[in-house]
Amino acid sequence: MALCGCGRDSITADRRRFLTWAALGGGAALLGAGAPGRAWGAAKANYFLLNCIDYRLTAATTRYMGQRGLTGDYDQLILAGASIGVVTDRQPDWAATFWQTLDLARQLHGVSHLIVLEHRDCGAYALVLGEDFAKHPAAETRIHAEMTGKLAGLLRQRHPKISFEAQLMALDGTVERLSAA
C-alpha cells in the first residue's frame, strides 16, 4: 500500500468520483459550458489569445479578457514569452505549436482576431535575449513592440484576414496597447 494515498485503489476511486460528478452534470462547467453569453456546443470563438506562462499574471489575464467582454469568446495558447516564443529561432517547436494551434482554432472555431498579451518583467525575454529589460521600462516596451511586430508580419503573410493586436501587461494587471494591425 502506498503511503502517499496515491496507490491504485485511490486512483480508481478518484476516477469513479470524477465520472459520477461529470455524469451528473458537473463536467459541463469544467468543459466550458457555463461561459456567460455562450451556448453549449457553440462552434464560434472570435478571438485567439497568446500569452505567457508566468503564474503571476494568470488571474489578471482572465480578469482582463473578462473586462473586455471576451469571456467564452476566445481560444488560448500559453507559451513562455508569448510572441518571443513564436518569433525566436531558439524555440522552433514553439513556433510550430503556435501556428498549428492557430490553424486548428480557425478551422474549429473560426477565430478572426489574434490578441497577444505580453507582460513586463518577462523571464523568457531575459533568457532568450540575454538582457533583463525590466530595469529599463522604455527599452522593455520597445523590445516587446519589436517582437510583437515580427509576429504581426508573420501573421499577415500566413493569415492576412486575421486582425492583430498586442498588449503589454504590468505586474499589477494594468494593460497598455503595443500595436494593432
C-alpha positions as CSV (number, residue, x, y, z in Angstrom):
1,M,0.0,0.0,0.0
2,A,1.3,3.4,-0.9
3,L,1.9,5.8,2.0
4,C,1.0,8.9,-0.1
5,G,-2.5,7.7,-0.7
6,C,-1.9,7.7,-4.5
7,G,-2.0,3.9,-5.0
8,R,-4.1,2.1,-7.5
9,D,-7.2,1.9,-5.3
10,S,-7.0,5.7,-4.6
11,I,-6.7,6.5,-8.3
12,T,-9.6,4.2,-9.2
13,A,-11.8,5.8,-6.5
14,D,-10.8,9.2,-7.8
15,R,-11.8,8.2,-11.3
16,R,-15.1,6.9,-10.2
17,R,-15.9,10.1,-8.2
18,F,-14.9,12.3,-11.2
19,L,-17.0,10.2,-13.7
20,T,-20.0,10.3,-11.3
21,W,-19.6,14.0,-10.9
22,A,-19.3,14.5,-14.7
23,A,-22.3,12.3,-15.5
24,L,-24.4,14.3,-13.1
25,G,-23.6,17.5,-15.0
26,G,-20.6,18.8,-13.0
27,G,-18.4,18.2,-16.1
28,A,-20.3,20.8,-18.1
29,A,-18.8,23.7,-16.2
30,L,-15.3,22.1,-16.5
31,L,-15.7,21.8,-20.2
32,G,-16.7,25.5,-20.6
33,A,-20.5,25.2,-20.9
34,G,-21.0,27.7,-18.2
35,A,-19.3,30.6,-20.1
36,P,-21.6,33.6,-19.9
37,G,-23.2,34.5,-23.2
38,R,-22.2,31.3,-24.9
39,A,-24.5,28.4,-25.8
40,W,-23.2,24.9,-25.1
41,G,-21.8,23.5,-28.3
42,A,-21.3,26.9,-29.9
43,A,-18.7,26.4,-32.6
44,K,-17.5,30.0,-32.7
45,A,-14.7,31.9,-30.9
46,N,-13.8,35.1,-32.5
47,Y,-10.5,35.6,-30.7
48,F,-7.3,33.7,-30.2
49,L,-5.2,34.8,-27.2
50,L,-1.5,34.2,-27.0
51,N,0.0,34.9,-23.6
52,C,3.0,34.0,-21.4
53,I,3.2,31.1,-18.9
54,D,4.0,33.5,-15.9
55,Y,2.0,32.3,-13.0
56,R,1.9,35.9,-11.5
57,L,-0.5,37.0,-14.2
58,T,-2.9,34.1,-14.6
59,A,-5.7,35.7,-12.7
60,A,-5.0,39.2,-14.2
61,T,-5.2,37.8,-17.7
62,T,-8.5,36.1,-17.1
63,R,-9.8,39.3,-15.5
64,Y,-8.6,41.4,-18.4
65,M,-10.3,39.2,-21.0
66,G,-13.5,39.3,-19.0
67,Q,-13.3,43.1,-18.7
68,R,-13.1,43.3,-22.4
69,G,-16.3,41.2,-22.6
70,L,-14.5,38.3,-24.2
71,T,-15.2,35.5,-21.7
72,G,-16.3,32.5,-23.7
73,D,-15.2,34.1,-27.0
74,Y,-11.6,33.1,-27.2
75,D,-9.2,30.2,-27.6
76,Q,-5.9,30.5,-25.7
77,L,-2.4,29.3,-26.2
78,I,0.2,29.9,-23.5
79,L,3.9,30.0,-24.4
80,A,6.8,31.3,-22.4
81,G,7.4,34.8,-23.6
82,A,4.3,34.9,-25.8
83,S,5.4,36.4,-29.1
84,I,9.1,35.8,-28.5
85,G,8.3,32.1,-28.2
86,V,7.0,32.2,-31.7
87,V,9.5,34.5,-33.4
88,T,12.8,33.4,-32.0
89,D,14.9,30.7,-33.7
90,R,15.8,29.3,-30.3
91,Q,12.4,27.6,-29.9
92,P,11.3,26.3,-33.3
93,D,8.9,23.8,-31.8
94,W,7.1,26.6,-30.0
95,A,6.6,28.4,-33.3
96,A,5.3,25.2,-34.9
97,T,2.9,24.7,-32.0
98,F,1.6,28.2,-32.2
99,W,0.9,28.1,-36.0
100,Q,-0.7,24.6,-35.7
101,T,-2.9,25.6,-32.8
102,L,-3.9,28.9,-34.6
103,D,-4.8,26.9,-37.7
104,L,-6.8,24.5,-35.7
105,A,-8.7,27.3,-33.9
106,R,-9.5,28.9,-37.2
107,Q,-10.9,25.6,-38.5
108,L,-12.8,24.6,-35.4
109,H,-14.0,27.9,-34.1
110,G,-13.5,30.5,-36.9
111,V,-11.2,32.8,-35.0
112,S,-10.6,36.0,-36.8
113,H,-8.6,38.1,-34.3
114,L,-5.3,37.4,-32.6
115,I,-4.6,39.1,-29.3
116,V,-1.0,38.9,-28.0
117,L,-0.7,39.7,-24.3
118,E,2.9,40.3,-23.4
119,H,4.0,41.3,-19.9
120,R,6.6,43.3,-18.1
121,D,9.5,41.6,-16.2
122,C,9.3,38.6,-18.5
123,G,11.9,36.0,-17.7
124,A,11.7,34.3,-21.1
125,Y,12.7,37.6,-22.7
126,A,15.7,37.8,-20.4
127,L,16.7,34.2,-21.1
128,V,16.3,34.4,-24.9
129,L,17.8,37.9,-25.4
130,G,20.3,37.7,-22.6
131,E,19.3,41.0,-21.0
132,D,16.9,42.0,-18.3
133,F,14.8,44.7,-19.9
134,A,12.6,45.1,-16.8
135,K,15.2,47.5,-15.3
136,H,14.6,49.9,-18.3
137,P,10.9,50.3,-18.9
138,A,11.2,52.3,-22.2
139,A,13.6,49.7,-23.6
140,E,11.3,46.9,-22.4
141,T,8.3,48.4,-24.1
142,R,10.3,48.8,-27.4
143,I,11.5,45.2,-27.4
144,H,8.0,43.8,-26.8
145,A,6.8,46.1,-29.6
146,E,9.5,44.8,-31.8
147,M,8.8,41.1,-31.1
148,T,5.0,41.5,-31.5
149,G,5.7,43.5,-34.7
150,K,7.6,40.5,-36.1
151,L,4.7,38.2,-35.2
152,A,2.2,40.6,-36.8
153,G,4.3,40.5,-40.0
154,L,4.3,36.7,-40.0
155,L,0.6,36.6,-39.3
156,R,-0.1,38.9,-42.3
157,Q,1.9,36.5,-44.5
158,R,0.1,33.4,-43.4
159,H,-3.3,34.7,-42.5
160,P,-3.9,38.2,-43.9
161,K,-7.6,38.1,-42.9
162,I,-6.9,37.7,-39.1
163,S,-6.7,41.0,-37.3
164,F,-3.9,41.5,-34.8
165,E,-3.4,43.5,-31.6
166,A,-0.7,43.4,-29.0
167,Q,-0.9,44.5,-25.4
168,L,1.6,44.8,-22.6
169,M,0.5,43.9,-19.1
170,A,2.3,45.2,-16.0
171,L,2.6,43.0,-12.9
172,D,-0.2,44.9,-11.3
173,G,-2.5,43.8,-14.1
174,T,-2.8,47.2,-15.9
175,V,-2.5,46.9,-19.7
176,E,-1.2,49.2,-22.3
177,R,-1.6,48.8,-26.1
178,L,1.5,48.0,-28.1
179,S,0.1,47.8,-31.5
180,A,-2.8,46.8,-33.8
181,A,-2.6,45.8,-37.4
